[in-house]
């Protein structure tokens, strides 16, 4: 959870086609064989990840950069840093400001906003589904729908019903994907990806990597995309 952005990209509303789920494990260096890429590390409970999720795909397209989706859990990261909860819970004044700040940015970007009655929300099941969708064309649309449920509609997102609704709207096989998401190998994959986040020095969400350059916060999203474009094309996108 981080300070928010002044980016003015139009939020994406595209609905990708269905596909067999598979993890996108490409590194930025591997992805650069086919173009510039940015790793996007996010969490569905993060209010500033909401802003990034809703805007990153059209902004990345403008820069000619591929988005590598990296779901991870903030709870274990905070505990490893010595915090028993989100900084926005530990410091209620900071949490209240963050929600007010997010509301302002949603108004500016034309995004739906309804102050969440539970913050941050548990999002384990949709995060596990996001592990399956990381390399799929429906990933962005799924993430946007889950985020909209959380921050635009003030709904519980960590239920089979909510996740089924989001997947059904995309024409995806909800029952099969949820079963795969709850499999032990996929649960392990999310834990391992969270451990990777810690090893790489991630301490909040959203975080972006352009090669080895780390950028923290929604307000650094466009900097990360510009860096990736500059590294690959020799100029900013």
N, C-alpha and C positions, 0 to 999 in steps of 0.2 A: 504494500500500500504506500503510495507515494504522492507527492505534489503533482498536480495535473497540468495539462498541456494547453498551449495556445494554438495547437494545430487546428486547421479549419477544414480538414478533409470531410467530404460528404459521407456519412455513415453508409456502409454497404447493406444492401437489401437483397442481393442475389441469392437464389436457391440452387445449390449445386445438384447434380444428378447423383443417383445412388451408386455405390461401389462396394466391393468386398473390403472390409476393414483391414488395415495394416498400419503398423507404426512407421512413421517417417523418422528414420534414425540417421539420416544424412547429416554430416557436419557442414558448417558453412563452406569449408574448403572443398568438400565433395560436391556440394550443391553448385559451387562456383564453376564446376565443369560444364554446367548448363546455364550459368548466369549468376548474378549477384544474389546473396541471400542474407537474411537476418533471422537469428533465433529469437523467438518471442516467448519468454517465460511468464506465465500468468496463473492466476487462481480465481475461481468463480466467486469466492467470497470477498474479493478485493474490489473496492469501489473504483479505484483508479485503473485497475485492469478492465473494468467495465468500459471506460472511455476508450481505451486502446483497442479492445476487442471489436468495438463497434466501428472503428475508423481505420484500422491498420490495413485491411486488404486494398481499398481504393487508393490509399496513400502509397502503399508499397508498389502498386501497379504504376502509379505516376512516376515513381523513381526507377522502375524496371527491376524491382527486387522481389525475390521469392520469400514468402513467410514460412519459416520452420516453426511449427507450433510445439511448445514445450509446456505441458501441464505439470505442475508440482504443488505440493502441499505446504502452505505457510506455517501451519501449526508446529510441525517438527523443526522447521527452520528457526522459529522464534524460541522454542525450547532449547535448541542447541546454542542459541545466543544468550541464554539465561533469562528469557522472558516466559512467564507462564501463560501469557495470553497476548493478543494483538496489542501493539502500542496504543491503538485507538480505544481499547478497553482499559488498559492500565492507566492511561491519561484521558479521562472522560472529556475534558475541555478540548483536547486535540481531536478526539473522535467527533465531537459535535462540529468543530470547525471543518473537518474533512468532509462530512456529509453536506454541510452548507456549501462548501467549495465545489463539490461534485454537482450539486443542484445547479449552481451558476453555470458551470460548463455544459451541463446537459441542455440548459435553456439556450445557450449560445450555439450549440451544435445541432439543436433540433432533436435531441434524444429524449425518449420518455423517462420520467423520473418520479418515483414515489418513495419517500423516505422509508427505508426498511425498518420494520418493527423489531426485527432481530438482526443485529449487526456485530461482527460478521456472521454470516450464515454458514452452516455446515454444508458441504457440497461434495462429499466423498463419491457418491455414485456417478454424478455427471463428470467428475474429474476422471474416473475410471473409464467412462465412455470416451472421453477426450483422448485418452491414451490410444484407444483403438482407431480413432478418427484422424490422428495427427497427419497421416499422409494421404488422406482422402479428400476428394473435391467438396464433400459436404461439411468438412470440419468448421469452416468459418461460419456457415449458416447455423450449425448446431450451437456453437459457442455464443453467437449473438442471441439466439432464442433463449438459452439458459440465462444469460446475463439480463435480458429484458424481463424474464420472469422474476428475477431477484430484485433488480433495481428499478424496473419500470412498472412492475405490477405488485411488488411486495408479497411474493409468494414463496413458500417453502420449495426448494429445488432439489433437496436430497431425498426424494421419494421415487419409487418406480413409476408412480402415476405421472409426476411432472416430467420425468425423463422420457417416458413413453409418449406423452403428448408432443414433446419437442421432436422426437424421432418420427412419429406418425406424420407430423406436419411436413416433414421433408420426404415422405414416401419411403422411409427406411424400415427394415425389419426390426422393430423395436424389441420384441421378445428375444430374438436371437442375439442382438447386440448387447442387451442387458445381461443375458446369461454369460456371454463372452467377457463382458466387463467385470463380472463377479468371479471369474475363474482365478485360481491361485496364481497362474503365470502372469496374468494381467495385474493383479494386486501387487505382485512382486515387482513388476515393471514400474509401477507408479512409485513404490517405495524407493527403488533404485534411482529413478530419475530425480526424486527429491534429495537423495543423498548426493547425486551429482551436482545439484544446485548448490548444496553446501560446500562441496569441494571446490567449486568454481567461484566461491565468494559471494553468492547471491544472498541478500538479506531482506529483500522485500519484493513486492510485485506491483507493477510489471517491471521486468528487467529485459534488456535487449543485448544481444551480442552481434557485432559486426566483425567477424573474424575473432581476434582476441580482445577487441575493444568492448568493454562493458559499459552499458548506459542504464541508469536506474531511473525509473519514473516515466509516467505518461508524457511529461513535458520534455523528455529526451528521445521520444520515439522518432521524430523526424531527423534528429541528429544522427541516430543509429542508421536510419535508412539512407541518409546522405553519405555517411561513411562507407556503407556497403557499396553504394553506387560508385563512389569515388574510387574505392579500392579496385573494383572490377572494370569499370568503364574508363577510369582516368578523369572522370568529371562527375559532379553531383547530378542526380537524375532530375 
